[in-house]
Amino acid sequence: MNWIWDPDKDRINRDKHRISFETAQLVFDDPLALMRPDPYPYEPRWQTVGTVNLVTLLIVHTRPDANSGQRAGRIISARRATRVERRAYEEGDF
């Protein structure tokens, strides 16, 4: 899957969470990554948790939408997973 992001948002995310969206997109290469709907009310968003370089990350993103012609998902934010999120990922119950 292809990923896009706002370069300004990427810079803000790197400053705040020390994780670039370039690195964050590697979560989707994790065969054990888990996805669930994000509760954001204004557009369909997803949360994906997975591991990159032995670090468990939580990514908020959109998915491609064939109906709108959108061919790439958009990464919105990325951070280290919380202890609860990491445990849910490890137990396959995210």
N, C-alpha and C positions, 0 to 999 in steps of 0.2 A: 504494500500500500504506500502511496505517496503522502507526504506530510508537508504542510505549509504552516507558517506562523508569522506574526507581526514582529519585525526586528526590534522595535521599541519594547514590546512586551517581553521578548526574549531577554533583552538587556536588563529590564526590571526584575525578571524572574531570576537571572543569574546573580544580581546584586542581593536579592532577598533570600534566595534558597541555595545559591551556589551550584545550580544545575542549569546547564544550557538546554535549549530545546533540541539541539543537534544530538546531545547525549540522550535526552529523554525519549527520542523516537526509537532508540534501541530497545526500549521496553517491549515493543511490538514484535521483536525477534525472539523473545522469551517464550518457548513452547508451553510454559505453565502459566503465562499471564492470564489474569481473570478480569472480566469487564462487567460493569453494572451501570444502569442509568444514573445520571447525576440529577439531583432534584432542582436544578436551575429551571425556572418557569418560562423563560422567554424564547428558548430554542432547544431542540434536542441535543443534549450533551451526554457524554459518557465518562466514567471513571475507569481507568485501567491500572491495575497494580501488577508489577512484575519486577524482575531483577536485572540490573545492569552492573557488571563488574562487582558482583557480590553485595550490591546495595539495592534494597527494595525501594522502589519509587512508586508514587501515585501520580498519574497523569490525567488531567481533565482535557477532553478533546471533543470535537465533532467527528462525524463519520461522513464519507463521501455520500452524496445524494444524487442518484442518477436522474431523478425527476427534475432537479434544478440545474443539472449539467455540471455539478460540482464533482470533480474527479479526484480530489485529494481531501484527506481529513485535515482539520486545523487544530494544532496544539494550542491550548489556552493557558495551562499552567502545569508546573511540574515541581514536585518536592519529595523529600524522603517520606516514606510511609510512616505513620504513627505505629506504636507498638501494637495497638488493636488491629490496624489494617494489615500489618506484617503478619500477625498471628493468623488472621483470617486467610491471607494468601497462602501461608504455609500449610494450613489445614484444608485448603481448597474450598473455603466457605465464605468467599468475599461477596 
